[in-house]
Amino acid sequence: MIRVHLVALVLINLAAAAAAQEPTVERTVQQDAADRGGWVARRTCASCHAVARTGTSPMETAPPFRDIVRRRSLSELENRFVDGAIADHPSMPDYVFRAREIDDLIAYLESLQAEERTP
């Protein structure tokens, strides 16, 4: 009888440990969106901006994305994307993003913000 209880206790602990390591569905969906947003950023923005968590922008006057997310709220950036990424200066081209690309870009920018807050 003690052996059965011991085996049951071990199985419960193993299941609890495995469950604790499983990413939540919400986290996985958010990470997938951030990954796609990183791809959109690299495809459309990386020729001028540093879009990664580190590095300098290829164009000296183009701020890195990590600086942009420090200065602007995500809702402000989302509105700018919805309106068509209107250039702040003449050398920046205007971009029109699809709704899914905007959602993904915002998820990516949110991941950059989260990295900035993490010590």
C-alpha positions as CSV (number, residue, x, y, z in Angstrom):
1,M,0.0,0.0,0.0
2,I,2.8,2.4,0.9
3,R,4.5,1.5,-2.5
4,V,1.3,2.5,-4.4
5,H,1.1,5.9,-2.5
6,L,4.8,6.5,-3.2
7,V,4.4,5.8,-6.9
8,A,1.3,8.0,-7.0
9,L,3.1,10.8,-5.2
10,V,6.1,10.6,-7.7
11,L,3.7,10.6,-10.7
12,I,1.9,13.7,-9.3
13,N,5.1,15.5,-8.8
14,L,6.4,14.7,-12.3
15,A,3.1,15.8,-13.8
16,A,3.2,19.1,-11.8
17,A,6.8,19.7,-12.9
18,A,6.0,19.1,-16.6
19,A,2.9,21.3,-16.4
20,A,5.0,24.1,-14.9
21,Q,7.4,23.9,-17.8
22,E,4.7,24.0,-20.6
23,P,4.3,27.4,-22.1
24,T,0.8,28.7,-21.9
25,V,-1.2,28.8,-25.2
26,E,-1.5,32.6,-24.8
27,R,2.3,33.0,-24.4
28,T,2.9,30.8,-27.4
29,V,0.5,32.7,-29.6
30,Q,2.0,36.1,-28.5
31,Q,5.5,34.8,-29.1
32,D,4.5,33.6,-32.6
33,A,3.1,37.0,-33.4
34,A,6.3,38.7,-32.1
35,D,8.4,36.4,-34.2
36,R,6.3,37.3,-37.3
37,G,6.5,40.9,-36.4
38,G,10.3,40.6,-36.1
39,W,10.3,39.2,-39.7
40,V,8.1,42.1,-40.9
41,A,10.5,44.6,-39.2
42,R,13.5,43.0,-40.8
43,R,11.9,42.9,-44.2
44,T,10.6,46.5,-44.2
45,C,12.6,48.5,-41.7
46,A,16.0,47.0,-41.2
47,S,17.6,48.7,-44.1
48,C,17.5,51.9,-42.0
49,H,16.6,51.0,-38.4
50,A,18.3,48.6,-36.0
51,V,15.3,46.4,-35.4
52,A,17.0,43.9,-33.1
53,R,17.5,44.2,-29.3
54,T,21.0,45.3,-29.9
55,G,23.1,47.0,-32.6
56,T,23.2,50.3,-34.4
57,S,21.0,51.5,-37.2
58,P,22.4,51.2,-40.7
59,M,21.2,54.8,-41.3
60,E,22.7,57.1,-38.6
61,T,19.6,59.3,-38.4
62,A,17.1,56.3,-38.0
63,P,16.6,55.5,-34.3
64,P,16.8,51.8,-33.2
65,F,13.5,50.2,-32.5
66,R,14.4,49.8,-28.9
67,D,14.7,53.6,-28.6
68,I,11.4,54.1,-30.4
69,V,9.5,51.9,-27.9
70,R,11.0,53.9,-25.1
71,R,9.7,57.2,-26.5
72,R,6.3,56.2,-27.9
73,S,3.5,54.2,-26.6
74,L,2.4,51.0,-28.4
75,S,-1.0,52.5,-29.0
76,E,0.6,55.5,-30.7
77,L,2.7,53.3,-32.8
78,E,-0.2,51.1,-33.7
79,N,-2.2,54.2,-34.8
80,R,0.7,55.3,-37.0
81,F,0.9,51.9,-38.6
82,V,-2.9,51.9,-39.2
83,D,-2.6,55.3,-40.8
84,G,0.3,54.0,-42.9
85,A,3.7,54.4,-41.3
86,I,3.9,58.1,-42.1
87,A,7.4,59.3,-42.4
88,D,8.8,61.7,-39.8
89,H,11.4,62.8,-42.3
90,P,11.9,62.9,-46.1
91,S,14.3,60.0,-46.3
92,M,11.8,57.6,-44.7
93,P,9.5,55.9,-47.1
94,D,5.8,55.6,-46.3
95,Y,4.6,52.0,-45.7
96,V,1.1,50.5,-45.7
97,F,0.8,47.5,-43.6
98,R,-1.9,44.8,-43.5
99,A,-3.9,44.4,-40.3
100,R,-2.1,41.2,-39.4
101,E,1.3,42.8,-40.0
102,I,0.4,45.6,-37.7
103,D,-0.7,43.2,-35.0
104,D,2.5,41.3,-35.4
105,L,4.7,44.4,-35.4
106,I,3.1,45.6,-32.2
107,A,3.7,42.2,-30.6
108,Y,7.3,42.4,-31.6
109,L,7.7,46.0,-30.3
110,E,6.0,44.9,-27.1
111,S,8.6,42.1,-26.8
112,L,11.3,44.8,-27.1
113,Q,9.6,46.8,-24.4
114,A,9.5,43.8,-22.1
115,E,13.2,43.2,-22.7
116,E,14.0,46.8,-21.8
117,R,12.1,46.3,-18.4
118,T,13.9,43.1,-17.6
119,P,17.0,43.7,-15.5
